[in-house]
Structure formats: C-alpha cells, structure tokens
Amino acid sequence: TGADVEALVRRAKGTARRARRELTLEELLSAIAATAPALSPEARWRISVHESGHALAAHELEAGSVCGISIHSRGGFFEFESNLTGSSTFDRFQSEMVVLMAGRAAERVLLGDVSAGAGMNISSDLARATAFAMLVETQCGLGMSGSAYLTQVGNLALHPELHRAVNEHLKEAEAKAQLILDQKRGRLIALAKALDGQGYLSGDDIKSIVEVGSIELNEAQDEFGRCA
C-alpha cells in the first residue's frame, strides 16, 4: 500500500541520515528486503532465470528498451518500454510476444521445465502475450483471420479456430525465444547469476553483462555446468 511504501522510504532515509549520507537505491532495496518474507534459494534462482530470459530476448531482438529486472518476495519484475506503433509489422508484434514468452523459455533452457509463474493473473506474461496474439488475429489484419476486424470476441474457448490460431502464435513465440536463449546460454547464465546475487539489475547493468567478451561468458557457463 501507499502507507507501506512511505514507511519503507522513511526507514531507509533514517538509516542514511544516521550515516550522514544521501539515500541510495541500495539502502532503499535493503529496507524493502528486510520486511519481505525470504524466498527459498530454488525459487530465487528460478525467478532470476525467468526475468533474465525476458531481458536477454528483448536485448537480442532490439524490441524496445530494457529498464531493469528485479526480484521481490512474490516473484520478479521485468521493466520494459515497448516501441510498438501503428506502423509495426507482424514480425515486430511477434518480437513482443517472444519477449513475453522468454521467461518460460529461459526456465526450460536452464532448468529443464517451466513453472506457473508466467501466468496466474491478468497482468502476467501469458495474459499479455495472449492479448497481443488476439490483437494480431482480430484487429490488425496480420493473422490467420485475414483482414477481418473482429470485436467483442469474449471467451476464446467459445471460438475454437481463433483459440487454435492464438495458441499457434504463442507456441511459435516461445520456440523462437528458446532458440535465442539456447544460442546465448552463457549470457543467460551470467545475467541470472548477477540478478540472483544482487536482486536488481538496471538497464545499463544488463547491457554490460550481455555485451561482455566470449571468454568471460564461457567461464560463467562452465561454472554453471559444474554446479548443476
């Protein structure tokens, strides 16, 4: 709530004031972490992998701007500014779906299975990716429905052909995300390890990690292989 946020900021400011320095982001994050229930190491690592998948796919596809990724007590957060416009083609819409499905794909690449974390609410990755697939099919004239502009479709379960088309878009997007992340496995591991250790990575942090030389990335991948 707003009151919770105010109390956390006040607590962090008090810590900084007693130390006679300006409030830093690290101190604010520490204040938040101190009040949050602890994640298990396994859950934290899965979240780190998931959010890193989003960030890496967005970077590789140059789909908008990656502002940051973080871990909180109930999951993770991927902060992203899309550059979709009315002049975007099907490929650009697909890139948006690829970025949204890349969390699941990253889990599959590094962990061998997927969790329910990509879904479960209307603001989830799966919900948003489904909305984009619906937009392509029903309002943009870019899908299997042809040029028809369809409104008030409602429950997909009542429209089996549209349901199949939307699922096909999601399946293709996840497969493309998995291919990208599998090819950039070393970068994915390096990102996930950094997020797991720090809890937050800015856009600049992400860029510096994914653009590092191949030697460092190979070392990260080799170390991950020894630990797995």
C-alpha positions in Angstrom: 0.0 0.0 0.0 1.0 3.7 -0.2 1.5 3.7 3.6 3.8 0.7 3.3 5.9 2.5 0.7 6.0 5.7 2.8 7.2 3.7 5.8 9.9 1.9 3.9 11.2 5.1 2.4 11.2 6.8 5.8 13.1 3.9 7.3 15.7 4.0 4.6 16.1 7.8 4.9 16.6 7.4 8.6 19.4 4.9 8.0 21.1 7.2 5.5 20.7 10.3 7.8 22.3 8.5 10.8 25.2 7.6 8.5 25.3 11.2 7.3 25.0 10.4 3.6 22.4 10.7 0.8 19.8 7.9 0.4 20.9 5.4 -2.2 19.0 2.9 -4.2 20.8 0.0 -2.4 19.7 1.3 1.0 16.1 1.5 -0.2 16.2 -2.0 -1.6 17.7 -3.2 1.7 14.9 -1.7 3.6 12.4 -3.4 1.4 14.2 -6.8 1.6 14.3 -6.6 5.4 10.5 -6.6 5.6 9.9 -9.2 2.9 9.5 -13.0 3.5 12.6 -14.8 2.4 12.4 -16.8 -0.9 13.9 -20.2 -1.0 17.2 -20.4 -2.9 15.5 -22.6 -5.5 12.6 -20.1 -6.0 15.0 -17.2 -6.1 17.2 -18.9 -8.8 14.1 -19.8 -10.9 12.9 -16.2 -10.8 16.4 -14.9 -11.7 16.5 -17.2 -14.7 12.9 -16.2 -15.7 13.5 -12.4 -15.6 16.9 -12.7 -17.2 15.2 -14.5 -20.1 12.9 -11.6 -20.7 15.8 -9.1 -20.6 18.1 -11.1 -22.9 15.5 -11.7 -25.5 14.5 -8.0 -25.6 18.1 -7.0 -26.0 18.8 -9.5 -28.8 15.7 -8.6 -30.7 16.1 -4.8 -30.1 12.5 -4.8 -29.0 12.1 -1.5 -27.1 14.2 -0.5 -24.1 15.1 -2.7 -21.1 15.0 -0.6 -18.0 15.7 -3.2 -15.4 14.9 -6.6 -13.8 14.4 -7.3 -10.1 13.3 -9.9 -7.5 10.7 -9.3 -4.8 9.1 -11.5 -2.2 6.4 -12.8 -4.5 8.3 -13.1 -7.7 10.2 -10.9 -10.2 9.7 -7.9 -12.3 10.8 -7.0 -15.8 10.7 -3.3 -16.5 10.5 -2.7 -20.3 9.5 0.2 -22.6 8.0 -1.1 -25.8 8.3 0.8 -29.1 5.3 -0.8 -30.8 3.5 1.7 -33.1 0.7 1.6 -35.7 3.3 1.1 -38.3 4.6 -2.1 -36.7 4.6 -5.3 -38.9 3.8 -8.8 -37.9 7.5 -9.5 -37.2 7.5 -6.7 -34.7 4.4 -7.9 -33.0 5.9 -11.4 -32.8 9.0 -10.0 -31.2 6.8 -8.5 -28.5 5.3 -12.0 -27.9 8.8 -13.6 -28.0 10.0 -11.2 -25.2 6.9 -12.1 -23.1 7.3 -15.8 -23.6 11.1 -15.7 -23.0 10.7 -16.1 -19.2 9.2 -19.5 -19.7 11.7 -20.3 -22.4 14.6 -19.4 -20.1 13.3 -21.8 -17.4 13.1 -24.6 -19.9 16.6 -23.9 -21.2 18.4 -23.8 -17.9 16.1 -25.7 -15.5 14.5 -28.3 -17.8 10.9 -27.4 -17.0 8.6 -24.4 -16.6 6.6 -23.1 -13.6 3.2 -21.4 -13.4 4.9 -18.1 -12.7 4.3 -16.8 -16.3 0.6 -16.9 -15.7 -2.0 -16.8 -12.9 -3.2 -13.2 -13.3 -4.4 -10.7 -15.9 -1.1 -8.8 -15.9 1.0 -11.9 -16.3 3.3 -12.8 -19.2 0.8 -15.3 -20.6 -2.1 -12.9 -20.3 -0.2 -10.1 -22.1 1.1 -12.4 -24.8 -2.4 -13.8 -25.4 -3.7 -10.2 -25.7 -1.1 -9.4 -28.4 -1.9 -12.6 -30.3 -5.6 -11.7 -30.1 -4.8 -8.2 -31.4 -2.9 -9.6 -34.3 -5.7 -12.0 -35.2 -8.8 -9.9 -34.6 -7.9 -6.2 -35.1 -4.6 -5.8 -37.0 -5.3 -7.8 -40.1 -2.0 -9.7 -39.6 -3.1 -13.1 -38.6 -4.9 -16.2 -39.8 -8.2 -14.4 -39.6 -7.2 -12.4 -42.6 -8.3 -8.7 -42.9 -11.4 -9.1 -40.8 -11.8 -6.7 -37.9 -13.4 -8.6 -35.1 -14.7 -7.1 -31.9 -16.1 -8.4 -28.6 -14.8 -11.9 -29.2 -15.0 -12.8 -25.5 -14.1 -16.2 -24.3 -11.6 -17.9 -26.6 -12.9 -21.3 -25.6 -16.1 -20.4 -27.5 -14.2 -19.8 -30.7 -12.1 -22.9 -31.3 -10.5 -21.7 -34.6 -9.4 -18.4 -33.1 -8.2 -20.3 -30.0 -6.0 -22.5 -32.2 -4.6 -19.5 -34.0 -3.7 -17.7 -30.8 -2.1 -20.8 -29.3 -0.1 -21.2 -32.5 1.3 -17.6 -32.1 2.2 -18.3 -28.5 3.8 -21.6 -29.4 5.9 -20.1 -32.2 6.9 -17.2 -30.0 8.1 -19.4 -27.2 10.0 -21.6 -29.6 11.8 -18.6 -31.1 12.6 -17.4 -27.5 14.0 -20.7 -26.6 16.2 -20.8 -29.7 17.6 -17.3 -29.0 18.3 -18.1 -25.3 19.8 -21.5 -26.1 22.2 -19.8 -28.5 23.1 -17.2 -25.9 23.2 -19.6 -23.0 26.4 -18.1 -21.5 24.8 -14.7 -21.4 21.6 -16.0 -19.9 23.6 -17.7 -17.1 25.7 -14.6 -16.4 22.6 -12.4 -16.2 20.7 -14.8 -13.9 23.7 -15.2 -11.6 24.1 -11.4 -11.3 20.4 -10.9 -10.6 20.3 -13.8 -8.0 23.3 -12.2 -6.2 22.2 -8.5 -6.4 18.4 -8.7 -6.5 18.2 -5.8 -9.1 19.9 -5.0 -12.4 19.5 -1.7 -14.2 19.3 -1.5 -18.0 23.0 -0.4 -18.0 23.9 -3.4 -15.8 22.2 -5.8 -18.2 23.8 -4.2 -21.2 27.3 -4.5 -19.7 26.7 -8.2 -18.8 25.3 -9.3 -22.2 27.9 -7.4 -24.2 30.9 -8.9 -22.3 33.5 -10.9 -24.1 33.1 -14.6 -25.0 35.9 -15.7 -22.6 34.1 -14.5 -19.5 30.8 -15.9 -20.8 32.3 -19.3 -21.4 33.8 -19.3 -17.9 30.3 -18.5 -16.5 28.8 -21.3 -18.5 31.5 -23.8 -17.4 31.0 -22.9 -13.7 27.2 -23.3 -14.0 27.8 -26.7 -15.6 29.9 -27.8 -12.7 27.3 -26.6 -10.1 24.2 -28.0 -11.9 
